[in-house]
């Protein structure tokens, strides 16, 4: 077996392309216990996600977590599952398709957009293999995590490098580490909030809930908490909110360790007693709606707020494949792919085509099978 994979039917002068790899967390293949168990096994075995020493964590994972949690989670997934499958995968595919169209309208060169999930399918490996077969020689990786964390962005980087470590001919590569303060991203968030307010009565408070992270990660140098705070501050400024008109909190705790605070569920339980009974909720760290937004935030936490005495709880949908979001992600791609032929001004392309034809002719003269 070959150690490094090459390119079948390679010849000099083959049409080249720039590849855009969109990466998201992933999803079970189905809302069933067995499918959720496979997904959680892969997800929770990642040392970037759970930094507890393997000798301690893996026995806990296999003896306690995997035998119990999948059945409970499967019921939650079932509550948000669509006829087309996982909402996260559905929205991610629509983002991929929309960005592909936007790239074709912005640039004259050959640009291919693929989607890879860090856990589950379609995998990062399958997406990269598809890009390689389509002649990608320049690769931009865009993890769909606005705020950097080792638990999300870094593990995507690890997996891309793992796959590429077995390639014979590596592409030029760039990696987007974060876009938590990109103007187009903040603008898209702000428009989603103002549109929501135009359709509904505005609440007393805008709660910005981000995914949680163990406090230990912050203490060890993970910038995620700071990125979340900056996103919230910029969004509030864009909306013209005063400090008492918005609040930042963190959701989705797991285990008994201390996580970054304030916790979303406890915050929602306390707000009605403080006179805040009508709120709007947004999750600026989630580029696509998924289990944690549609079930945990929209349903579970809404019930917590209402049972505590709240009167109105409105969840603002994730940006998903809204045109403002596609425009923002395309701006980020354009910024990070500057200088590459396919994403430069159209005058490059005729020269590239001419060069490719000349190279192909020379290869043919030397006996290459084109």
C-alpha positions, -999 to 999 in steps of 0.1 A, spaced: 0 0 0 13 34 -10 22 58 19 12 89 0 -18 93 -24 -11 108 -58 -34 120 -85 -49 95 -109 -43 104 -145 -21 133 -137 -6 153 -166 11 187 -168 -12 215 -179 -43 201 -162 -68 229 -154 -62 242 -119 -86 256 -94 -90 273 -60 -109 252 -35 -129 266 -6 -134 241 22 -162 250 46 -160 231 79 -187 227 105 -190 206 136 -211 178 123 -243 159 131 -255 123 135 -266 106 103 -301 99 118 -321 108 149 -315 73 163 -297 60 194 -272 40 173 -264 70 150 -261 94 179 -238 70 197 -215 68 167 -214 106 165 -208 111 202 -181 85 202 -161 104 176 -169 138 190 -161 131 227 -130 110 219 -113 141 204 -86 153 229 -92 188 217 -128 186 229 -122 169 262 -88 176 276 -91 152 305 -62 126 304 -71 97 282 -66 71 309 -92 89 330 -117 101 304 -120 71 281 -133 47 308 -158 73 318 -168 78 282 -173 41 274 -187 30 308 -211 59 316 -216 85 288 -220 63 257 -243 37 273 -267 64 286 -265 98 268 -272 87 231 -308 75 239 -316 109 256 -300 129 228 -317 109 201 -351 120 214 -339 156 213 -326 153 178 -359 137 167 -377 169 179 -358 191 155 -352 166 126 -367 175 93 -379 155 63 -346 163 47 -326 152 77 -304 171 101 -312 209 102 -274 216 106 -265 196 75 -294 210 55 -285 246 63 -248 239 57 -254 225 23 -275 255 14 -246 277 25 -222 257 3 -244 260 -27 -251 298 -22 -214 305 -17 -205 286 -48 -229 308 -68 -215 339 -52 -179 329 -60 -188 324 -96 -204 358 -98 -174 375 -81 -145 359 -98 -136 347 -133 -115 317 -123 -124 282 -114 -134 281 -78 -149 250 -61 -167 251 -27 -170 219 -7 -184 211 27 -168 189 53 -179 180 89 -154 175 116 -175 146 130 -198 125 109 -206 129 72 -197 144 48 -162 141 63 -134 166 59 -114 138 42 -141 132 16 -144 169 9 -107 173 4 -105 142 -19 -133 157 -40 -113 190 -43 -82 172 -53 -100 153 -80 -113 186 -94 -78 200 -98 -75 222 -67 -40 236 -63 -49 264 -39 -69 257 -8 -87 280 16 -101 264 48 -130 283 64 -142 268 97 -176 281 104 -168 292 139 -167 330 142 -150 329 176 -118 308 177 -115 280 202 -91 250 203 -122 228 207 -136 238 174 -113 257 151 -81 240 161 -94 205 158 -106 213 123 -71 224 115 -58 191 130 -80 170 108 -72 189 76 -35 185 83 -40 148 91 -56 142 57 -31 163 38 -2 146 55 -9 116 32 -10 136 0 19 134 -24 14 169 -39 2 194 -14 -18 225 -24 -10 260 -13 -31 264 18 -46 293 39 -67 289 70 -92 313 85 -87 313 122 -116 335 132 -140 362 120 -156 373 152 -152 410 144 -154 411 107 -176 440 97 -198 420 72 -204 394 98 -214 420 124 -236 437 98 -254 404 90 -261 398 127 -274 433 132 -297 431 102 -311 398 115 -320 415 148 -335 446 133 -355 425 109 -368 405 139 -377 437 157 -395 450 127 -417 419 126 -422 416 164 -425 439 193 -390 445 207 -383 430 241 -367 447 271 -334 429 267 -314 412 239 -297 381 253 -266 370 233 -260 334 242 -228 317 231 -217 280 234 -200 274 267 -164 263 274 -147 250 305 -132 278 325 -99 258 326 -96 263 288 -98 301 293 -72 300 320 -49 280 297 -51 307 270 -80 299 248 -92 333 234 -128 322 229 -144 341 258 -127 373 246 -138 368 210 -174 363 222 -173 395 243 -160 415 214 -187 401 190 -213 411 215 -199 445 220 -197 452 183 -232 439 177 -246 461 205 -228 491 192 -242 484 157 -277 482 171 -272 513 193 -278 494 225 -269 507 259 -252 484 285 -284 476 303 -302 466 270 -282 435 263 -265 407 281 -240 379 273 -243 344 286 -230 309 278 -250 277 272 -246 239 268 -226 230 299 -214 194 302 -201 176 333 -194 190 368 -165 213 361 -169 250 362 -176 266 328 -173 303 317 -201 324 332 -228 336 334 -247 304 325 -276 310 301 -302 288 319 -295 303 353 -296 338 338 -330 332 322 -343 318 355 -332 350 373 -343 377 349 -381 377 356 -374 385 393 -354 415 382 -383 428 362 -371 416 328 -401 396 314 -398 402 276 -366 392 259 -352 384 225 -325 358 222 -298 354 196 -268 329 193 -241 348 175 -216 319 175 -238 295 156 -237 301 118 -265 275 112 -294 264 134 -289 230 150 -299 210 180 -284 235 205 -303 265 190 -336 249 179 -341 226 209 -319 239 238 -323 276 232 -356 279 214 -375 253 235 -358 243 267 -345 277 278 -376 294 266 -396 271 290 -372 280 318 -377 317 313 -415 314 311 -418 291 341 -398 316 361 -423 343 354 -413 356 320 -440 367 296 -424 369 261 -394 348 248 -384 351 212 -356 333 196 -339 350 166 -329 324 140 -293 318 131 -280 334 99 -282 301 80 -282 307 42 -296 342 44 -282 364 16 -266 388 42 -247 358 57 -236 345 23 -224 380 15 -204 381 48 -188 347 43 -179 356 7 -163 388 19 -142 367 43 -132 343 15 -123 371 -8 -101 388 18 -82 356 26 -77 344 -10 -62 376 -23 -34 372 -48 -46 338 -61 -52 337 -98 -87 324 -97 -99 350 -72 -81 380 -88 -93 403 -115 -107 385 -146 -77 396 -168 -57 368 -152 -78 341 -166 -71 343 -204 -34 342 -196 -39 312 -174 -59 294 -201 -33 302 -227 -5 289 -205 -24 257 -197 -31 250 -234 6 254 -242 17 231 -213 -9 205 -224 4 206 -260 40 201 -248 29 172 -226 10 156 -255 41 159 -277 60 139 -250 34 111 -252 11 121 -223 -24 106 -226 -47 136 -223 
